[in-house]
Amino acid sequence: MQTIDVHEVIDGARFNRFHWLIMGLCALLLIFDGYDLFIYGVVLPVIMEEWGLTPLQAGALGSYALFGMMFGALLFGTLADRIGRKKGITICFLLFSVATVLNGFASSPTEFGTYRFLAGLGCGGLMPNVVALMNEYAPKKLRSTLVALMFSGYSLGGMCSAGLGILILPRFGWEMMFFAAVVPLLLLPLILRYLPESVGFLVRQGRNDEARAMLKRVQPELELAPDSPLVMAETSGKKNSVLDLFRDGRLVGTLSIWVAFFCCLLMVYALGSWLPKLMANAGYSLGSSLSFLLALNFGGMFGAILGGWLGDRFDLGKVVVAFFIVAVASISLLGIKTPMPVLYTLITIAGATVIGTQILLYAAAAQFYGLSIRSTGLGWASGIGRNGAIVGPLLGGALLGINLPLQLNFIAFAIPGVIAVLAMMLFVLAGKRQRLASASLLAARA
C-alpha cells in the first residue's frame, strides 16, 4: 500500500483556491488584529488631553496591551500545539474583539488599561497561530511570499485604524474607534466554517480521514486510497516542551531570533505609539500626524510583500539583515527637517523595513522550527519579543518627558536596529549549521 508523505504533498502542491482561502481568512484575521494594535497610537493625543496624562503615564498605559500580548503569545502559542490551531485562533479572536469593544466604555485610565490587557492576550496569541497555519499549508517555493502576503493584513489593519481616525475622531470621539471592533464579531461564523485545521495536528490526533481530505484540497489531482497510511516528520505524539526549542542545534538560533524579535517590536511600537504625537509636537496638525501613521503602515504592507518575494529567491535571513540596516538609516533621518515628499518617503521606507521586517521574522522563525514545535517556537519568539513592544511605548514616553530634540528621539528608536542586525547574522549562521547537521543525520540513517 502506498504511503503518503504529507510534507511532500504540501511542498509540491500548486497554488490553488484552497491556498487562497487560507491566506484570505488569515489576512482578514490580521487586519482586525492590526487595527486593534495601532488604535492606541491613533487615539493617544486625544485621551492624553481628555484624561490629563503625562507622556510617561501615556507610555505606561500603552504597554498594558503589550503585556497582554506577551502572555497571550506564550500561552496560546503552546496551547495551540495541543488543542489545534483552529481552536486556538478562535479563542484569541473572540477575546481581543470583545475586549476592544468594551474599551469604548472605559471611563478611567485603569479601566481602559484592563481592557487593553485582555485585548492584548488575544492579539498576542493570534499572530503565531495564523503564521504557523499559513506556513504549514503553503507550497515550499511560495512559502515566504504567502506568509508575507497574509501578514500584510496586519499593516492594512493599521492603515484602516489611521484612516478611520482621520474621519471619526473629530466627529464622534475616541470611543467610536473601539466600538467599530464589533464588525469582526459578525464575521466569526464565516471563520469557524471555512478556516481549516492544521493537517499536522490531525495526523498527530489519528484523525487520518480528515487529514486525507485536507491533502486532497491542497492537491486536488492527488490519488488517495481511503486507507493510505500518512507519514509526517515530527508527529511522534511525544509531549513537546519549551526545552525542545534549544535542542538539536537550535540554541543559538533560538536566542538570536528572540533578540531580533525584541528589538524589532520595540521599534514597531515606539513608532506606532508615538509617531503621531512626535509629529504633532513638531508642529504638524493632528490630521497630518495620523497620515504619517498611514504612510508607516502602507510601507509595512509593501515591505512585507517585497521581503517575502525576496526571501523565496534568496536567503530569508540575509534579506532580514538588509531590511534592518535600511530601517536604522531611515528612522535616524526622520528627525531631520525635510520637504514633505521626502518625509513621507522616509516614513514609508521605515514602515517597510520595521513593520515589514517584523512580518519576515515570523516567516523566518516558522521555517526554522519543525512542525510539532512550530506554534511553540513562534509563540515564545513573539512572547519574548513583546518585552520589546512593552519597552517601546515606555521609551517614547520617557524621551518625550525629558524634552529631547526631535532627531535624538528617532536616533534612540533606531539603536535597537543595530543590535537586531548582529542577532540576525548569528541566526543565519545557526540556520546553516542546523541544515548541515540535519543533512549529516539523514545521510547517516541512509
Secondary structure, DSSP 8 states (H G I E B T S, - for coil): ---EEHHHHHHT----HHHHHHHHHHHHHHHHHHHHHHHHHHHHHHHHHHHT--HHHHHHHHHHHHHHHHHHHHHHHHHHHHH-HHHHHHHHHHHHHHHHHHHTT--SHHHHHHHHHHHHHHHHHHHHHHHHHHHHHS-GGGHHHHHHHHHHHHHHHHHHHHHHHHHHHHHH-THHHHHTTHHHHHTHHHHHHH----HHHHHHTT-HHHHHHHHHHHSTT----TT--EE-TT-S-----GGGGGTTTTHHHHHHHHHHHHHHHHHHHHHHHHHHHHHHHTT--HHHHHHHHHHHHHHHHHHHHHHHHHHHHS-HHHHHHHHHHHHHHHHHHTTS---HHHHHHHHHHHHHHHHHHHHHHHHHHHHHS-GGGHHHHHHHHHHHHHHHHHHHHHHHHHHHHTT--HHHHHHHHHHHHHHHHHHHHHHHHHHHHHHHHHHHHHHHH-
